[in-house]
């Protein structure tokens, strides 16, 4: 609910009133409850607002205005603000933390990014868009170069919004920059196509890539700093119809490994998973699409298993977390250090536990299975639609069914679901498609549940969601399932596996979050891809 501030009883400049009445108590407001008009607030330029720690809150009919200030006793700042706005002002006190969060949300860096993009354009040849590669190369340490300032501002905004990926995409008539925030892509900048080459050259220099090669994909990495935080950036380029497309995966350095108890697994799933990773040998798999948190879950498991009594080897591309006590190996395909080659060497290193970043091919799958059969615990990820379909995926990769039946301990399938913004969450009447989905899961009881959706507000950038949480399902292998798998009837196995999971399915996990008011039916259906329930 918006907090309303009554007009002052006195007239004239607040600065003058405060000077004449130093005993007057200044009211404090809660910015989390006050609906700040972004258009009105931006009438106060960002540099001035930040320098004086002020925020324009209201305009009044008597030609006065209300400002929130972190330090409302600063009379000189009040006079400067009154002079700039050409209005009498009244002030209220706001907390420094709420002021900072509100200013960051209102102003953002979109305008600054656009200004820097235009500045880069002025440095590109006006006739044919030729980029001076030598000049950009010489500017590698020049923090004032326009392209450097543009990229720094883009990274600052990505850090502020919590973006996991930055997409730099040349289109037919423009360059588009998009951020992936909470799993969804949002357009951050649309600029002249001529600056695309300059951006890519600078990024390639940072990532150690060949700036002259634009015909084949390239991969590299570098580190950047935004404020007090440092980020590892993985860069991938791809030749496209209108130029090179680049995607930057942004990983926060020092972002610690979570505890298994903090993973969001419901107690029933967590208990089964803990039992599986404590086994002396076998395979534990975590599946799901890219960006669903599979590696995060497995590193939480490795942290729980990491003691001086066991040797843990990891084979990854890239190494996303660093844990003391583990021997971690970075795959380097160009140097001939493939997953399969590393894993063959692992078996001569006397490991107890082997972590494989991803099972990608037949050779890796077979080596992992043999390692599990010879007394090792193997943890890895796999791309499948669900836990029940995972054994069939391994069979398709060339692993014999009997080997899977004798080594596979459990499969966890997980997704990340967007959570409703608490500031704009409202009750919602399901549309026809949503009601059908609820009916299929709940039957007649679906008419009695209360569901919500997000209408969109300033705090969530109009999308209705803020943050994400995990949903999980777990398939624990047993003798009947092993025999069904060994018999080779994939349809029968998946039916039996689904029955074995019971309530521990993705659909049920999503339904619980809907009933708790944490997410919407539309989001749950998107995450589950509709008919997977």
N, C-alpha and C positions, 0 to 999 in steps of 0.2 A: 504494500500500500504506500502510495506517495505521501511523503511528509509535507504538510503545508506550513509555511512560515508567515505569520501575520506581519503586516507593514508596521514600521516603527511609529510611535506616537509623536515623535519630534520630526521636524523638517530640516532640510538643509544637509550639508555635507556631514557624513558620519565621522569623518576625521575631525571636523570642528566640534561636533557634538561630544565625541569622546574626549577631546581636549578640554571642553567646558565642564564635562561631567565624568571625571576620571573614576568615580565610584560606580558608574553604570555597569551592570553585569552583562557580559556578552553571551548570548545563547549559543549552544553547541548543537549541531544536527548530525544525524546518522545518514551518511551518503548512500548506504545500502538500501535505505527506505525512501530516498528522495529521487524522483524521476527527473534526471537532468536532461534537458533538451539539447541534443548534440549540435544542432544548427545554431542555437543561441549561444551555447558555450564557446563555439569556435569563433565567435565575433571577437573574443579575446585571443590575440595571436599566441600560438604555442610558446614561443620564446619568452614572452612577457608573463604568461601564466606560470611557466615553470620557474622563472627567475624570482617572482614574487610569491610563489606558492599560493596562487589564487584560482578561483573557479567561478565563472559567471553563472548564476543559478536562475535568476528571475528578472524580468523587466516589468515595471509597474506603470499603472495608468497615470500616476503623478510625475512621470518622467524620471523616476528614480529607479535604481536597480539593486538587486541583492547579490552579494558575493560571499562565497565561502573562502576562508583564509586559514591556513595552518597557524599563522601568527597574526591575529587580528589586532594586536597591540602596536603593530608597526605602522605608525601614523604616516610616515613618509611614503610607504608603499601604498597606503590608502589614497593619499593625495595624487600619486602618480596614476593610479587606476582611475580615479575620478576624472582627472585631466584627459586621459586617453579616451574614456567612454563619453566624456562631455555630459556627465550626469551626476546628480547627487547619489551617493551610494550608502547602503547599509550593509553591515558585515555580520556574519555568524562564524563561529569557530568550527573547523572540521579537523578530524584526525589526520596526521601525516600519512599514515598507511592507506586510509580510504581515499585521500586526495590523490596520492600517487597512482593507485589502481584506477581511479576514475579518469584521470588525465591520460594515462596510457591507453585506456579503452577508447576514449573519445577522439583523441588526436591520432593515435596510431602512427604509422610511418608511410601510409599510402601516398599522401601528397608529397612527402619528401622523396620517396622512391620515384614518383613521376617527374619531379624536378631534376633529379640526378640523371634520369633516363634522357631527358631533353638536353642536358648538358653533355652527355656522352654523344648524342646525335650531332651536336655542333662540332665535335672533334672527328667526325667521320666525313669523308670526302662528299661534298654536296652533289657532285655530278654522277658518279657511278657507285657510291657507297664503298669505295676501297678503304680497307683498314690498314693503317700504318703499323705492321707487325713489329717493326724495330722499335717504334716509339712505345708501344705497349710493353714490349719486352724490357726496355730500359726502365719502365715505370714500376717494375716489380717491387721495389722498395719505397715507392713514392706514394705515401698515404693520401696525398692531395689529388692524385690523378682521378678524373671524373669516373672512370670505369671502376676504380678501386672503391671510391666512395659509394657508388651505386651498389656494388656487391656487398659491401659492409652493411649498408642500410637494409638490404634484402635479408641478410643473415640476422641482423638485429630484430627485424620484424618476425622472422621465422621463429627465433628463440622466444620472443614475447608471446606469440600466439600458440606455441607448443607444436609447431609443424614438424611432422616426421620426414617429409619429403618436399623438395622444391623442384618443380617441373618448368624447364625453360624450353618453350615450344614455338618454333617459327611456323607461322601460318602463311596463307597466300598474300595477305596484305598487312600483317602486323606480327609483332612478337608478343606472345602471351606468356606470363609467368603465373603459375598456380602453386598454391600451398595445399598439402594434404594435412588437414587438422581433424583429429578424432576419426580418421579413416575416410573422410570425405574431402573432395577437391574443391577449392574456392579460388576464383580468379583474383590475384593480387595486383597485377599490372598488365596493361595493354600499351605497348610502345611501338615506335617506328621499327620496321623490320631491319633497317640498316644497322641498328646497334647489336643485332644478334651475333654477328661474327666477332665484334670486339669483346662481348661478354664471354663467348666460348674460348677465344684465344687466352684471355686472362685466367679463366678457370683451368684451362689445360696447362698453363704454366704453373699454376698452383699445385696441380695434381701430377705434374711430371710427365705429361702426355706429349705426343708429337703434334705440335701446332700446325704443321704443314699437311698432316694426313687427315682428310675429311671424307674418305671413301669407305672406310671400314669402322666398325664400332671399336671404342676404346674404353678401358676401365682404369680408374686411378683413385687416389685418396689424398686428403690433406686435412689440416686442422685449422680451425678459426676460433676467434674469441669474440664473445658478445658480452660486454659488461664484465662481470666477475666470473662468468661461466665460459668453459672451453668446450668445443664440439669437434668430434671426428666426423669428417664428411666423406662419404663414398660417392664417387662420380662415375656415371655411365653415359657415354655418348652414342648416338645412333644417327646415321645418315638418313635424312628424310627428303621429301620432294622439294621443300623450300629452304633447306639448310640443315645443320646439325641440331638434333634435339638432345637436350641434356637433362638427366635426372640426378638430383643430389639427395642422398639419404643422410639425414642429420642425426647424429648420435651424441648425446650429452656425455662428456667425460666425467668419470668419478661417480656416475650414477650407479649406486651400489646394487648388488644382487639382492633381490627380495627374499624374505623368509617364506618357506612353503606355506606357513599358516596365513600369510598375507596375500597369497595368490588369488584368493577369491573362490577357491574350490569349496563346494559344500562339504560338510563333514563326512558324508557317506563316500564321496569320490576321493576325498583326501585320505581317508583311512585305507582304502584299497590301494591307492597310489603309493603310500608309504610302505605298505607291506610288499609291494612289487619291487621297489627299489632297494629293499633290504635283502632280497634274494641273492645267493652267492653267484648265480649264473643265470643267463637268459637274456631276452631282449625286451626292453620297455620302449614303446614308441609314443611320440606326441605328434598328432597330425592336425592339419588345418591349412587355410590359405596363407599366402605371404602377408606378414604383418599382424598375425593373430596372436603373437606372444609365445610361440612354441619354444624358442630358445630361452626366453625368460623363465619359463616353467622348468625347463631341464636344468638351467643353472641354479635354480633354487634347490633342485634335487641334489645336484653336485655339491652345493654348499653343505647340505645336510649330511652327505656321505664323506665329506672331506676331513679325514683324520690322519694322524701319523701312521696308523696301522695299515692303510691301503694306499696303493699307487694308482693314480688316476691320470690317464692320457686323453687329450682332446685333439681332434682333427677338425679344423674349421676353415671356413672361407666366407667372411673374415672372422677373426677373433673379436667378438663383440664385448666380452667381459674378461677381466683379468682377475684370477683368484690365486692367492698365495697357496702353495702346496701342490698345485696341479702342474703337469708338464703339458704345455699348450703348443700346438703346431699349426702354423698358418699355411694353408695350401697355396701353391704357386704353380698353376697349370703351365704358364709360359716357360718356367724353368724345369718342367717335367715332374714337379712334385704334386702329383694328383692324389685324390682321396685314396684310390686303390693302392698306390705305391706307399703312401704313408701308413696305411692300415697293415700292409704286409710287414712293414718294419716294426709296427707296434707289437705284434705278436712275439717278437724276439726281445722285447723290453720288459718282460715279466710284469704286465699290468694286472690289476684286479678289476678295474673298471675302465671301459673305453667309451668316450663320448664322440659321436660322429655328427658333425654339424647338420648334414642332410644325406639321406640315402638317395642318390640321384640316378644310379645306373645298375645294371645287372651285376657287374663285377663287385661293386661296393656292397650290394645287398648280400651276395654270396659270401664275401669275406666276413661281413658282420655276423651272418648266421653261423658260419664255422667257428668264429671266435666265441659265440655263445655256447656252442656245443662242446667246446674244449675248456669250459670252466670260467669264462669271463662274463661279467655283467656288461651289457651293451645298451647304451642310451642313445637314441637318435630321433630325428624328425622325418616326416614323410608328408607329401602332398596328397591327401585323399579327402573325399567329401564327408566321411564319417568313420567312426571306430569300426562298425560292422563290415565296411567294405575294404578295410586295410589289408587283411590277409589275401584277398583276391588281387589287390594291387601288387603285393609281393610275388604272387604266383605269376602274374603277367610280366614281372621283371625277370622271371626265369628261376626263382627259388622253388625247389620241390616242396609240395604240400606237406610231406612228412617232416621235413626240416623245420617248417614254420610251426607245425603242430607241436613239435617237441621242444622248441626254444622260445616261442612268443609267450611272455608273461602277461602283459596287458597293453592296451592301447587307450590313450587319452586323446579325445578330439576336442578342440577348443576354438572358440570364436571370441572376438571383442565386440560388445554391443554398446552403442552410444546411450548415455544416460540423459534423461530429460533435464533441461535447465530448471533449477529450482525457482528461478525468478519469474518464469513465464509459463510454468506448468499449469494446465487447466484440465478439468474433466472433459471427456470426449465421448461422443456417441459413435461407435464403430460403423464404418461404411460397410456395404454389403459383403465385399470380399473379406474384410477383416472379421466380420461376424461369422462367415462360413468357416474361416480358419479356427476361430475360437470354439465354434460348435463341434468341429472335428476333434478337438482336444478335450473339451469339457462336457460335451453333450448339453443337456438342458440347463446345467448349472452355469453355462456361459452367460445366460441372461441376468444373473445376479451379481456378476463382478463389476467393479468400477474400474474404468480404464482412463488413461490420461494421454495428452499429447502436449508438445511445446508449441506455443504460438509464435515464438521468435521475439527477441528483445535486444537491447544494446549490449547487454552483458554476454550474450551468446552469439553476437554478430548476426542475429536474425535467423539462425538455423533451428532454434528450439532445443538444441542439445548442448551439453557441456560435460566433457570427460567421457571415459569408457570404462567398462568392467568386463571381466571374463565370464563366459558361460562354458560349462564342461560336460562331457559325457565320458564314461569309462566302460570298457569291455575287459573283463577279467577272464582269461582263458581257463578252462577246466577240461577234464577228461572227455565228457560227452561232446563238447565243442571241438576238441582235438580230433576225435574220431570222425565227426561230421566233416571237418576240413580235409582229413586224410582220405575220406571216401570220394572227394572231388566234386561234390554237388554244391556249387557256390550259392545257388538260390536257397537251398535248405539251410546251409550254414548261416547265411545272413538273417534268415527268419529266426533261427535258434539264438543267434547272437543278440538280436534286438530284444527277444524275450528275456534273455539273461540280464541285459542292462536294466530292465524294469523302469524305475523312475529316474535312473541316472542317465538321462538323454539330454541332448541339446534342446529339444522342443520343450521338455519339462522345466529345464533350467531357465529358458526364456520366459515361459509362462509364469514362473515364480516371480521374476523381476517385473513382469507386467502387473501382476496382482499386488505387488508391493509398491506400485506407482513409480518405479525406477526407470522404465522405458516404455515406449509406445508399441502398439500392435504392429504398426507399419514397419518400425525398425526391426522388430522380431522376425517378421515375415521376410524382410530383406536379408537379414543375417542367415536365416535358415534356408533361403532360396525356395520358399513356398512349400512345394510338395515333399520335402524331406522329413516332415513331421511323421 
